[in-house]
Amino acid sequence: MLVLQWVWTETGKEAVAPRVIYYALRLLMFILSFVLEDWAIHELVQSPRERRIVVVLVASSYVTWTYQTHTFSNAVETLVVLWSIVMIQRILDNKHRSSLLSSALLGSLLAFGVFNRITVPAFLLPPGLYLFPHFLRRPLSLIALSTTFILTCILAIAVDTFFYHPSTESLSQLLRSDPIITPLNSLLYNSSTANLSLHGLHPPYQHLIASLPLLLGPAFLLFWYIRKPSLSIVSALSATVLLSLIPHQEPRFLLPAVPLILSSVSLPRPGALRRYWFISWIIFNTILGVLMGIYHQGGVVPAQLWLGQHDVETTEVFWWRTYSPPVWLLGGKELVTVDLMGMKADEMMERISEALGDFKGDEPRSVGLVAPRSSVDLDLWIEKTKNEMLFEQLWMTKNHLNLDDLDFEEDGIRGTLRRVVGRRGLVIWKVSRNLEAQKQLSGN
C-alpha cells in the first residue's frame, strides 16, 4: 500500500481512491495465489507427472480464480494451511536434523493463521500430531516453533491493539490497557449459538453433502481415486469433520480443503470415462465461476463504492441479507454502516422503525437500507406501510444474486428460482417517515 500511495501521489492526488485500492488488493491476492499456491503444490506432490495434473486441476478450479483472488480471510487461510503442511512435511522428511528453520517458520505460520482465522487448527492439528516423535528426538525444534509462535502472537496482539486503540502510544500503555486478542474474541463469539443463529444454523452433515460437492463438483467423485494417505488428505478430511461440529457452516470455510484434496486424488484411467469427467469439470467450473465470481453477492462492493461517492442525505445505512460490506470502501466518508446480517424480517423492520423515530418535526429523519430485490418480505413491508413510510430507490444493480435466500422447501424449485434469479439484484433505498400522508390522515 505504501508503494501504491507513492505512485498515486505522483498523479497529483493526495488520497488513493478506494476503487483503486480494491483492485490493487485483488491483483495482489491473484499474484500471491498464483505463486504461493502453485509453489506449495510443487512441494507436496513429488511425482512430476502427477504434479502437472494437480497444477492444472487447481488452476482450472473456479475456487482458485474467484475466492482465492478476493481478500477473504479464507483465501489467506488457504495459503497458510498449504505452507504449514509443507513445513510439516519438510520436518518429517529431514529425520537426521532438527529442521530449526522449518520449525521456526511453522510457528510463525501457525500464529499468523490463528489470528487470521480461528479455524486453522482444524486443518493443522491432526497433521501436526505426526511431529511429536520428531520433537521428542529433537527438542530444539519444539523450542524454535514455540518461540516464533509466541513472538508472532505478541506482535499480532500489539498490532491489533494499536489499530483499535489509536490512543495507545507505547508498549507500557499497551500492557496496562485492554489488549485486543482476536482469536479469543472470535472463539467467544462463535461459541454462542445465539450469535451463530444470526448467520444461519445448519445440520452437522451440511459440509459433507453440500459444501464439498459445491466446491469440488466432479472432483468430489475422485475420493474413490485417492493415491495414498498423505498429510494433505488427512488435513482436508479432519477439518471437514471438525468444522461440521460447528452449527454455522458455509462452503468458504472449507476453501483450504480444495487444493489439499485435488493434490491427493488421481484422475480416472485414460479413456471415455476420463474424457467425460474432463467435460463435466470444464462445464461445472465455467458455470460456478460466472455464478460465484460475478453474481453471488456481486452487488455489495459496487453498492458500497456508490455510497462513498454520492450524497444519500443520511448518516446511517443498514445492510440486510448481504455479505458484510467493507467499510473502508467508503473512503473515510462519515456514514455509519449497520450490518443486520441475516436478521429476521420483522426484527429488521423494527430496527429501521426505531432508527427513524416517531412522527415529529417538519424534517423527518431518513436512513439507508441496502437489501436484495428478491426479498418478498421487503415487498410486503413497503406495501403495508405506504401511508407511514417512504421508500425511495437510489441505486440498483442486477449483477447480484443472494443464494443464501434459496428456500426450496417453502417456495418449491420453480418458485425459488423465479424469485432469486428472476428478481436478482441489490437495491439501495432511502427510507423516511411519510409526513404528508400522516398529516392528511390526521386532517381527515
Secondary structure, 3 states (H helix, E strand, C coil): CHHHHHHHHCCCCCCCCHHHHHHHHHHHHHHHHHHHHHHHHHHHCCCHHHHHHHHHHHHHCHHHHCHHHCCCHHHHHHHHHHHHHHHHHHHHHCCCCCCHHHHHHHHHHHHHHHHHCCCHHHHHHHHHHHHHHHHHHCHHHHHHHHHHHHHHHHHHHHHHHHHHCCCCCCHHHHHHCCCCCHHHHHHHHHCCHHHHHCCCCCCCCHHHHHHHHHHHHHHHHHHHHECCCCHHHHHHHHHHHHHCCCCCCCHHHHCCHHHHHHCCECCCCCCHHHHHHHHHHHHHHHHHHHHHHHHECCCHHHHHHHHHHCCCCCCEEEECCCCCCCHHHHCCCCCEEEECCCCCHHHHHHHHHHHHCCCCCCCCCEEEEEEECCCHHHHHHHHHCCCCEEEEEEEEECCCECHHHCCHHHHHHHHHHHHHCCCCCEEEEEEEECHHHHHHHHHC
